[in-house]
Amino acid sequence: MNPPPSATPDPAGRRMRQRPVLLWTGSIATLLLAFLISAVLISNGGLVAGDAALHTWSLEHRPPAAQSIARAVTDTGTSLWPYLVTFLAGALTGATWRTRLIRGVAGLGILLAGQGIRVAVMTIIARPRPPQSDWATHASGFSMPSGHTTTSAITAGLVCWALAHSVHRTLIRCLRTLAVAWAVCVALTRVYLGVHWMSDILTGWLLATACLTFLIAALGPLEQKTAPPTGF
């Protein structure tokens, strides 16, 4: 008689089995990112389809109240907030102090690595921002990819990663939806406030996807080695 299957979940092993999916996703995101960057670099005037139209629409639909809300939302995508959220998401979802520390530090490492890659890509492309007279908030540096977009997208992805297998499924879905909705709102405010083109936002999303998938896949063996026997 065969022994009954173990009822204990093995999320670390499951994530190892998900590595091919992560690697394929990262590869597709990287190809799309290269295509979009190439389209911008070879386009006349540095704009692609939709950039000018969405920028014009934003300028024509910016009442003071909407601008205030957009600035409040966009401010959450920078400074210490994403780093704090990332660390807490990992540190609060482990079953032991060791897994909490590993998740918190790993999340920060991924976010910092993503920022380093973003700065390198941004410096190489050196795309100018929209005209400064159109800005409704402060901005600095080059335009592509959007820093707020990349940061918030990586943060939201890390929150979803940390929550996996940690709490009730209904709560997981709610928190993941909230994290993704926040990241999307932060990204769109950058176009609405006139400091980025829409293609900067798409580039930020693709770069965040590539960084997340490749780096989380690379962490798979580490999670499997450090997972306690009963899972976490």
Disulfide bonds with the S-S distance in Angstrom:
none
